[in-house]
Amino acid sequence: MILTLHEIARALGVAAPSSPDAPVTGYSIDSRTLQRGDLFFAIRGDRLDGHEFVARALDSGAVAAVVDAARAAKYSESVQQKLFAVPNVVAALQELGAYVRRRWGGPVVAITGSAGKTTTKQAIAALLSTRFRVLQSEGNLNNHLGLPLSLLRLSPESEAGVFELGMSAPGEIRLLANLARPDIGVVTNVSAVHLEFFPDRDAIARAKHELIETLDSGAWAVLNADDPRVWKFGEHLPDRTLYFGTSERSHIRALQLQPLPTGGFSFTVPAKAFAQVPPGALRAGRFRVKRAEPERPSDVRFELPLLGRHNVLNVLAALGVCYTFGILPQVLREAVASLRPGTMRGEMVRLANGALAINDCYNSNPEALETMLAAVTSLPARRHIAVLGGMMELGGASEELHHGCGRRVAELRFDVLLTVGDHAKAFAEGARSAGMAPASLHHFDSPEEAGSYLRELLDDGDVVLLKASRSVHLEKIWPELEPLKAAAARQRR
């Protein structure tokens, strides 16, 4: 949505810079990636202060900059003519994002949960795109800065918006939901993450529930029926909740799950369970529906290529969202079969020597790790190998949770465990306590060291999982494997 400087000034309630009719074609908080025509927000972070880069941003083609009013007088007169002076730059970014969302006015889907948010978001966007022009938040732009930047990308051509909401403290989901004003709120699960900031899982559930509490009249909740805490969220919206899962209380339900040779699953979604919810329930009387499907749902068999049983639930959530939009499951078989994992989220890479690498480096928590460990051991292999970095933000329970996951590595009969970084040492201790041979355990201080060892270790028929919290940067292993990846690409050609 292209706004003029005058329109932005009116939205923020401040004076406009010179040239008020100048259009803004984009928005940026990083002077290094700023594009000509952008509006630059001078965000003050933990390490860098955007106010120090305002002149550089304007020289790079920014049409104007948003700065704290208390700092505006320090700039030269020529720079001051291109400034919005506001009480708080972060609040201004959020206010403008909320303004664009209101002015755009289309349907918004918001997703939160302890795990699977990004995969679920991508699945929802992919399936909705079979009928609508969809804007989704890029990567994991899901916090107090990322969400408003995503909302600012909404345009008149967008027919639906799909956004991820993340958090690390109480109140954050409420803030984000009030900016996005979702018409559908999706909750994937509640698990033991961010325990550094929350006393227990019930406190995490209360924070996730903020999304449901902020839903307006007429909005719908799409909830995981298999998670007892999330199931209870439906009590807040008893007449506007659609459940997904494998249990009998699900509307969108997966039955007859069968593993595929590739690590994915096939499953059946029966029509009987969700027939009580009218298709297109969200859109009735609110948004125009593009109908190109049968009037009534029917049983349908899906084949999902994404690795692991947990991804079945993520896709069921997407099918539930589509159902509220009036898109029935039976017309989405090909779209589900075409889903692919996001970057560093369960990517499967066949290396030149025949080994299969599962790149799940983006993040980690205890439940997500145990789920992926089980998924990897379901794949046939000469050896199953785990390369694990620490799981962060677990507070006082960190060592116990790492130890428990290490025990699970041994129980699932992994052949080799490589651990990376200080937090990961407890994985090895847990695996050893569960009977894993010391000769199968190897610790490294850095991803690069682990990668060098892994390059020599891997052989034809091995399957290796790479998983850690984001701050471990376990993806730095990949340059060590690049010769194998390059050779694999040459072989395909």
PAFIKOL-337374 format. One line per field, with one value per residue (C-alpha): residue in one letter; x, y, z. Coordinates in pm, 1 decimal. Example, Ala and Ser with C-alpha at 12.3 -4.5 7.8 and 13.67 -1.06 7.14 Angstrom:
residues 2
nugu <- A, S
east <- 1230.0, 1367.0
north <- -450.0, -106.0
up <- 780.0, 714.0
This chain:
residues 493
nugu <- M, I, L, T, L, H, E, I, A, R, A, L, G, V, A, A, P, S, S, P, D, A, P, V, T, G, Y, S, I, D, S, R, T, L, Q, R, G, D, L, F, F, A, I, R, G, D, R, L, D, G, H, E, F, V, A, R, A, L, D, S, G, A, V, A, A, V, V, D, A, A, R, A, A, K, Y, S, E, S, V, Q, Q, K, L, F, A, V, P, N, V, V, A, A, L, Q, E, L, G, A, Y, V, R, R, R, W, G, G, P, V, V, A, I, T, G, S, A, G, K, T, T, T, K, Q, A, I, A, A, L, L, S, T, R, F, R, V, L, Q, S, E, G, N, L, N, N, H, L, G, L, P, L, S, L, L, R, L, S, P, E, S, E, A, G, V, F, E, L, G, M, S, A, P, G, E, I, R, L, L, A, N, L, A, R, P, D, I, G, V, V, T, N, V, S, A, V, H, L, E, F, F, P, D, R, D, A, I, A, R, A, K, H, E, L, I, E, T, L, D, S, G, A, W, A, V, L, N, A, D, D, P, R, V, W, K, F, G, E, H, L, P, D, R, T, L, Y, F, G, T, S, E, R, S, H, I, R, A, L, Q, L, Q, P, L, P, T, G, G, F, S, F, T, V, P, A, K, A, F, A, Q, V, P, P, G, A, L, R, A, G, R, F, R, V, K, R, A, E, P, E, R, P, S, D, V, R, F, E, L, P, L, L, G, R, H, N, V, L, N, V, L, A, A, L, G, V, C, Y, T, F, G, I, L, P, Q, V, L, R, E, A, V, A, S, L, R, P, G, T, M, R, G, E, M, V, R, L, A, N, G, A, L, A, I, N, D, C, Y, N, S, N, P, E, A, L, E, T, M, L, A, A, V, T, S, L, P, A, R, R, H, I, A, V, L, G, G, M, M, E, L, G, G, A, S, E, E, L, H, H, G, C, G, R, R, V, A, E, L, R, F, D, V, L, L, T, V, G, D, H, A, K, A, F, A, E, G, A, R, S, A, G, M, A, P, A, S, L, H, H, F, D, S, P, E, E, A, G, S, Y, L, R, E, L, L, D, D, G, D, V, V, L, L, K, A, S, R, S, V, H, L, E, K, I, W, P, E, L, E, P, L, K, A, A, A, A, R, Q, R, R
east <- 0.0, 165.9, 109.0, 216.9, 415.7, 105.1, -107.2, 155.8, 176.1, -199.6, -192.6, 80.6, -64.6, 254.3, 373.4, 471.9, 824.2, 883.5, 739.4, 427.6, 293.8, 599.7, 501.7, 648.2, 698.8, 850.6, 954.4, 1287.4, 1459.8, 1801.5, 1997.6, 2208.8, 1913.6, 1704.9, 1561.4, 1506.8, 1165.0, 1156.9, 1056.5, 1332.9, 1246.9, 1537.8, 1497.9, 1722.0, 1834.6, 2055.1, 2371.7, 2294.8, 2090.2, 1915.3, 1939.5, 2310.0, 2225.8, 1954.6, 2183.5, 2310.9, 1953.2, 1853.1, 2164.7, 2071.9, 1734.4, 1500.8, 1220.3, 1206.5, 1292.6, 1102.1, 1301.0, 1243.1, 1131.8, 1393.4, 1666.5, 1540.2, 1719.5, 2064.3, 2039.0, 2128.4, 1850.6, 1847.1, 1798.4, 1533.0, 1319.6, 1290.8, 1198.6, 887.1, 948.4, 747.8, 736.2, 851.8, 977.9, 877.1, 525.6, 505.5, 604.3, 336.8, 75.9, 141.2, 126.4, -208.4, -331.9, -245.8, -412.4, -734.8, -730.8, -671.6, -962.6, -925.9, -921.9, -618.5, -505.1, -273.6, -80.3, 86.4, 210.8, 521.7, 630.6, 532.2, 424.2, 628.4, 550.1, 180.3, 189.6, 352.7, 103.9, -192.8, -57.7, 12.7, -334.7, -519.4, -320.2, -516.0, -807.5, -674.3, -381.5, -211.0, 48.0, 238.1, 498.5, 850.1, 1070.7, 998.1, 910.8, 678.9, 771.1, 695.4, 903.1, 857.5, 478.2, 418.0, 676.1, 477.5, 147.1, 298.8, 345.9, -31.8, -151.8, -484.1, -395.6, -372.6, -689.6, -576.7, -294.8, -127.0, 97.6, 294.3, 288.7, 581.9, 650.2, 892.2, 692.1, 331.5, 143.5, 337.0, 74.8, -196.2, 2.6, 59.7, -298.4, -427.0, -209.3, -314.9, -683.8, -709.3, -1029.3, -890.0, -662.3, -468.1, -290.0, -65.5, 38.3, 175.1, 505.9, 807.4, 971.4, 1074.5, 1083.5, 1349.9, 1066.1, 769.0, 728.8, 558.9, 368.4, 36.3, 180.1, 288.2, -65.4, -210.7, 18.6, -82.5, -448.7, -413.7, -464.0, -806.3, -903.7, -844.6, -1051.6, -1335.1, -1698.3, -1735.7, -1376.0, -1295.3, -1044.2, -872.7, -730.6, -533.1, -774.0, -486.0, -326.8, -534.7, -436.9, -515.3, -839.8, -960.3, -906.0, -1225.8, -1429.2, -1377.1, -1547.3, -1776.0, -1971.7, -1677.2, -1409.7, -1296.3, -1075.3, -811.5, -623.7, -644.5, -887.8, -1261.3, -1337.7, -1168.7, -1366.7, -1075.9, -946.5, -669.2, -741.5, -557.4, -212.5, 45.1, 415.3, 549.5, 894.2, 1009.7, 932.4, 599.3, 252.4, -67.2, -392.4, -767.3, -981.5, -1342.0, -1631.3, -1848.2, -1646.2, -1653.6, -1992.2, -2141.4, -1938.4, -2062.7, -1792.9, -1707.1, -1827.0, -1584.5, -1664.9, -2043.8, -2162.0, -1812.5, -1587.4, -1657.9, -1601.8, -1447.4, -1633.9, -1500.9, -1559.0, -1843.1, -2119.5, -2048.2, -1729.4, -1638.2, -1381.1, -1037.5, -700.1, -391.0, -23.5, 196.7, 568.8, 685.2, 892.4, 731.9, 392.1, 389.6, 353.1, 21.5, -116.9, 31.2, -142.2, -470.3, -459.0, -417.0, -709.0, -918.9, -838.0, -921.0, -1251.8, -1355.4, -1276.6, -1503.1, -1229.9, -1314.9, -1046.7, -1119.8, -995.1, -662.3, -505.0, -255.4, -168.6, -90.2, 117.8, 316.4, 414.5, 786.2, 974.7, 1098.9, 1466.5, 1635.6, 1299.3, 1321.3, 1491.1, 1610.7, 1939.2, 2088.6, 2467.1, 2704.1, 2822.7, 2468.2, 2407.2, 2080.6, 2102.8, 1798.7, 1855.1, 1637.9, 1881.8, 1645.7, 1535.5, 1481.5, 1286.1, 1235.8, 910.1, 1009.3, 1342.0, 1188.6, 934.6, 1205.2, 1425.9, 1138.6, 1072.7, 1434.8, 1450.8, 1147.8, 1367.6, 1560.0, 1933.8, 2264.8, 2325.6, 2113.7, 2326.9, 2217.1, 2407.9, 2252.8, 2319.5, 2170.5, 1809.7, 1793.8, 1559.6, 1473.5, 1568.3, 1634.4, 1493.9, 1751.5, 1990.6, 1709.1, 1537.3, 1860.4, 1935.4, 1588.9, 1626.5, 1965.2, 1802.5, 1553.6, 1838.9, 1958.7, 1609.2, 1549.6, 1874.7, 2068.8, 2409.7, 2610.0, 2549.4, 2751.2, 2691.7, 2788.1, 2842.4, 2827.1, 2447.9, 2456.5, 2687.9, 2381.9, 2251.6, 2553.6, 2514.0, 2151.8, 2234.6, 2513.8, 2283.6, 2036.6, 2301.6, 2452.0, 2814.0, 3072.8, 3249.1, 2934.2, 2937.0, 3144.6, 3145.9, 3261.0, 3292.9, 3185.2, 2966.7, 3270.8, 3457.1, 3151.6, 3113.2, 3470.6, 3429.1, 3089.4, 3230.4, 3469.1, 3209.0, 2921.2, 2890.9, 2644.9, 2315.3, 2360.1, 2084.5, 2191.7, 1976.1, 2107.0, 1904.9, 1968.9, 1836.7, 1896.8, 2175.0, 2395.7, 2424.0, 2442.7, 2398.6, 2771.1, 2820.7, 2696.2, 3007.3, 3198.5, 2953.4, 2939.0, 3176.7, 2940.4, 2635.2, 2805.5, 2902.1, 2544.7, 2421.7, 2667.7, 2548.3, 2185.3, 2283.7
north <- 0.0, 319.6, 608.2, 970.6, 1142.2, 1347.0, 1033.4, 883.7, 1205.8, 1201.7, 834.8, 907.4, 1238.0, 1437.7, 1703.3, 1590.3, 1644.4, 1862.6, 1732.2, 1588.4, 1448.6, 1227.8, 857.4, 591.9, 263.1, 55.3, 46.6, -33.4, -55.5, -143.4, 116.6, -160.7, -318.9, -7.1, 51.3, 383.6, 521.6, 354.6, 518.0, 452.5, 387.3, 470.2, 181.4, 180.4, -178.6, -354.2, -307.0, -40.5, 276.6, 357.0, 727.0, 703.5, 588.7, 836.0, 1042.8, 725.7, 606.7, 937.3, 936.1, 582.8, 699.4, 690.8, 938.6, 1025.3, 890.1, 841.9, 948.8, 1011.6, 1372.7, 1419.6, 1338.6, 1538.2, 1863.9, 1701.5, 1664.6, 1929.3, 2150.7, 1971.6, 1634.5, 1771.9, 1862.5, 1488.2, 1367.0, 1249.9, 1338.9, 1099.6, 1020.5, 660.8, 512.3, 152.6, 262.8, 465.1, 160.5, -45.2, 228.4, 264.6, -112.9, -125.2, 169.5, -8.0, -327.7, -135.9, 57.0, -260.7, -434.6, -791.1, -1119.8, -1193.8, -1528.4, -1517.8, -1822.5, -1879.2, -2182.4, -2322.7, -2512.6, -2540.1, -2178.0, -2109.5, -2441.5, -2395.7, -2039.0, -2153.2, -2438.1, -2204.6, -1953.9, -2224.5, -2378.4, -2044.8, -1942.1, -2196.5, -1948.4, -1614.9, -1376.3, -1420.3, -1212.3, -1398.7, -1271.3, -1343.2, -1583.2, -1548.3, -1176.9, -1243.5, -1000.1, -638.9, -515.4, -795.4, -808.1, -436.5, -450.7, -742.8, -557.1, -264.2, -495.5, -539.4, -398.7, -356.6, -670.0, -882.1, -1082.7, -1247.1, -1200.2, -1481.7, -1378.5, -1552.8, -1424.6, -1505.7, -1423.3, -1459.6, -1282.7, -1230.7, -957.2, -983.7, -1192.7, -950.3, -657.6, -832.8, -952.7, -601.8, -482.6, -757.6, -781.9, -1140.0, -1291.4, -1638.5, -1724.5, -2051.9, -2215.0, -2510.9, -2631.5, -2535.9, -2688.9, -2629.7, -2332.3, -1992.3, -2140.0, -1881.7, -1625.8, -1835.8, -2040.6, -2337.7, -2459.8, -2331.1, -1979.1, -2028.8, -2142.3, -1829.2, -1615.6, -1803.2, -1767.2, -1390.4, -1444.3, -1600.6, -1331.6, -1056.1, -1207.9, -977.7, -1077.6, -1294.5, -1418.8, -1790.1, -1994.8, -2295.2, -2505.8, -2825.0, -3073.8, -3309.2, -3056.2, -3046.3, -2688.6, -2561.8, -2759.6, -2555.2, -2233.2, -2315.8, -2247.9, -1878.7, -1912.4, -2214.8, -2132.3, -2015.0, -2279.0, -2537.6, -2814.1, -3012.0, -3324.4, -3701.9, -3730.1, -3786.3, -3431.6, -3287.7, -3136.8, -3163.8, -3507.6, -3730.7, -4103.5, -4407.7, -4247.8, -4442.4, -4351.2, -4289.4, -4412.9, -4049.6, -3983.1, -3813.1, -3951.8, -4037.4, -3988.2, -3962.7, -3665.5, -3789.8, -3559.5, -3673.2, -3505.7, -3150.3, -3153.1, -2978.2, -2662.8, -2481.0, -2438.5, -2073.5, -1993.8, -1703.7, -1547.1, -1562.4, -1204.3, -1058.9, -1134.9, -1237.2, -1609.3, -1755.5, -2083.2, -2350.7, -2660.3, -2900.1, -2782.6, -3046.0, -3196.9, -3557.6, -3804.7, -3740.9, -3916.9, -3694.7, -3764.2, -3520.8, -3515.8, -3323.3, -3528.1, -3639.1, -3706.0, -3358.9, -3201.9, -3381.7, -3159.2, -2848.4, -2931.4, -3013.7, -2661.2, -2527.0, -2738.0, -2600.0, -2240.9, -2310.3, -2465.3, -2146.5, -1961.0, -2196.9, -2411.9, -2776.9, -3038.9, -3249.1, -2976.5, -2942.1, -3284.8, -3163.1, -2853.8, -3067.7, -3307.7, -3007.8, -2868.1, -2837.9, -2763.4, -2414.3, -2327.4, -2517.8, -2665.9, -3033.5, -2996.1, -3331.6, -3314.0, -3619.1, -3590.4, -3715.9, -4011.0, -4138.3, -4002.9, -3820.4, -3499.1, -3354.4, -2980.1, -2872.7, -2612.4, -2319.6, -2375.6, -2636.3, -2712.1, -3038.5, -3151.1, -3044.3, -3224.1, -3548.1, -3536.1, -3492.1, -3761.9, -4007.0, -3894.5, -3947.3, -4297.3, -4390.2, -4351.3, -4662.3, -4614.3, -4788.7, -4560.1, -4292.8, -3997.0, -3694.1, -3365.9, -3157.7, -2810.3, -2664.8, -2562.2, -2208.0, -2012.2, -2314.3, -2151.8, -2367.5, -2676.9, -2658.7, -2931.0, -3171.2, -3120.3, -3164.3, -3476.8, -3618.3, -3555.3, -3726.3, -4030.7, -4027.7, -4036.0, -4358.5, -4506.5, -4450.3, -4638.6, -4366.4, -4501.2, -4179.4, -3855.1, -3539.3, -3252.3, -2889.9, -2621.0, -2618.3, -2655.2, -2971.1, -3161.3, -3273.0, -3450.9, -3681.6, -3735.1, -3837.3, -4068.3, -4231.7, -4285.5, -4464.6, -4705.5, -4538.3, -4644.6, -4374.1, -4448.1, -4328.9, -3989.0, -3698.4, -3339.9, -3025.7, -2665.4, -2521.8, -2615.8, -2590.6, -2855.5, -3081.3, -3031.8, -3128.7, -3450.6, -3521.0, -3487.4, -3775.3, -3977.5, -3982.4, -4269.0, -4417.7, -4504.5, -4284.3, -4049.7, -3749.2, -3495.7, -3143.2, -2957.5, -2677.2, -2346.5, -2054.1, -1895.7, -2205.2, -2136.0, -2505.3, -2419.3, -2336.2, -2709.2, -2685.8, -2523.0, -2828.9, -3046.6, -2815.9, -3029.3, -3323.5, -3108.6, -2968.6, -3315.3, -3431.4, -3146.6, -3242.1, -3601.2, -3489.7, -3291.2
up <- 0.0, -116.0, 123.9, 97.9, 371.7, 448.3, 496.7, 726.9, 930.1, 973.5, 1081.4, 1337.6, 1453.7, 1388.5, 1146.0, 797.5, 660.6, 356.9, 27.8, 198.4, -130.6, -179.9, -191.2, 38.1, -144.6, 137.1, 500.9, 665.2, 1004.5, 856.5, 659.5, 502.4, 318.6, 266.5, -82.8, -258.0, -166.1, 177.7, 503.8, 759.1, 1125.5, 1357.2, 1600.5, 1907.1, 1973.1, 2225.2, 2017.2, 1758.2, 1754.9, 1427.0, 1504.5, 1422.2, 1067.3, 967.2, 741.1, 572.4, 515.4, 355.2, 137.9, 27.0, -101.2, 197.4, 134.9, 508.0, 852.8, 1179.0, 1487.7, 1856.4, 1902.9, 2174.7, 1923.4, 1623.0, 1707.3, 1682.9, 1304.4, 1047.0, 916.6, 580.8, 754.5, 992.0, 690.0, 614.7, 962.1, 1142.8, 1508.7, 1727.6, 2100.8, 2043.4, 1715.8, 1792.8, 1888.2, 1564.1, 1357.7, 1529.8, 1495.5, 1124.2, 1071.1, 1250.2, 1040.7, 715.0, 835.8, 918.3, 592.6, 389.2, 562.1, 432.8, 626.8, 845.0, 984.4, 1288.6, 1410.5, 1743.7, 1938.1, 2099.2, 1788.1, 1424.3, 1377.9, 1065.8, 896.9, 972.9, 842.6, 519.5, 478.4, 535.8, 283.9, 26.0, 52.3, 59.0, -248.6, -451.2, -434.8, -311.4, -348.3, -11.7, 169.4, 439.8, 683.1, 562.0, 756.9, 1127.2, 1131.9, 1423.1, 1701.2, 1796.4, 1500.8, 1247.1, 1256.6, 1186.8, 905.6, 761.4, 794.8, 607.0, 305.8, 264.9, -66.2, -247.1, -445.7, -128.3, -65.5, 259.9, 509.8, 704.6, 992.9, 1266.9, 1626.1, 1853.3, 2215.7, 2504.0, 2777.3, 2891.3, 2707.6, 2380.8, 2199.3, 2309.4, 2167.6, 1835.3, 1804.5, 1865.6, 1577.3, 1334.8, 1436.8, 1305.9, 1171.2, 1245.6, 1537.4, 1509.8, 1805.0, 1721.7, 2069.2, 2411.1, 2518.5, 2740.7, 2569.8, 2711.8, 3063.1, 3138.7, 3130.0, 3249.2, 3569.9, 3401.4, 3096.6, 3229.6, 3229.0, 2867.9, 2785.8, 2942.4, 2726.9, 2409.6, 2505.8, 2464.5, 2090.8, 2149.8, 2400.7, 2145.5, 1863.4, 1757.6, 1726.9, 1418.1, 1424.6, 1451.6, 1648.9, 1485.8, 1768.6, 1823.3, 1984.2, 2069.8, 2307.6, 2629.7, 2710.5, 2362.1, 2359.2, 2657.3, 2462.8, 2273.8, 2587.5, 2514.8, 2172.4, 2200.0, 1883.4, 1672.0, 1723.4, 1471.8, 1612.4, 1425.8, 1533.0, 1551.9, 1844.2, 1814.7, 1924.3, 1613.1, 1326.5, 1083.4, 1178.7, 1044.3, 1040.8, 903.5, 923.5, 724.2, 693.7, 345.1, 236.1, 216.2, 583.4, 520.7, 594.5, 416.4, 604.8, 553.8, 654.8, 689.8, 610.5, 900.7, 1178.1, 1042.8, 869.6, 1173.7, 1092.5, 779.2, 512.5, 465.3, 817.5, 856.8, 524.2, 536.6, 504.7, 554.4, 258.5, -96.4, -157.3, -472.5, -501.3, -733.4, -525.0, -438.5, -207.5, 58.1, 200.5, 133.5, 264.4, 115.3, 130.8, 150.6, 92.9, 282.9, 188.3, 498.0, 741.0, 1065.6, 1218.2, 1377.1, 1032.9, 987.4, 1263.9, 1102.2, 774.8, 949.7, 1092.1, 738.5, 614.0, 899.3, 806.4, 442.9, 547.0, 726.2, 403.2, 209.4, 53.0, 109.5, 179.9, -127.9, -362.2, -178.5, -233.9, -494.0, -289.8, 17.4, -192.0, -320.9, 20.9, 87.1, 410.7, 485.2, 506.6, 790.8, 895.1, 814.4, 477.1, 341.3, 147.3, -23.4, -17.1, -284.1, -78.0, -35.9, 314.2, 386.2, 592.4, 771.2, 811.4, 1106.2, 1238.7, 1271.4, 1630.2, 1898.7, 2212.9, 2402.4, 2242.3, 1892.6, 1929.8, 2052.7, 1770.0, 1508.8, 1662.2, 1628.1, 1270.3, 1171.2, 1317.6, 1106.6, 796.8, 687.6, 738.5, 782.6, 1080.8, 1245.9, 1358.2, 1564.1, 1572.3, 1849.2, 1982.7, 2298.8, 2355.1, 2491.9, 2722.4, 2938.0, 3268.3, 3572.1, 3398.6, 3119.2, 3233.5, 3324.1, 2987.2, 2792.4, 2993.7, 2917.2, 2543.9, 2554.6, 2711.6, 2425.6, 2173.9, 2334.0, 2365.0, 1993.7, 1927.8, 1749.2, 1650.0, 1696.3, 1887.7, 1821.3, 2065.6, 2006.7, 2273.5, 2652.5, 2684.9, 2473.0, 2708.2, 2906.3, 2594.2, 2607.3, 2981.6, 2932.3, 2643.5, 2843.0, 3142.1, 2910.9, 2787.2, 2480.5, 2440.4, 2522.8, 2192.5, 2012.5, 2187.5, 2055.9, 2183.7, 1998.6, 2105.3, 1769.7, 1470.1, 1242.2, 1441.1, 1439.2, 1064.3, 995.2, 1193.6, 1036.2, 683.8, 755.0, 945.1, 695.8, 452.7, 207.0, 376.2, 684.6, 798.7, 1006.0, 1190.9, 1257.1, 1521.6, 1773.4, 1898.5, 1666.8, 1873.4, 1833.0, 1456.7, 1379.9, 1011.7, 1013.1, 972.5, 613.6, 460.8, 582.1, 386.9, 83.7, -127.1, -77.8, -163.0, -472.5, -587.0, -536.0, -756.2, -1029.8, -1015.7, -1062.9, -1370.2
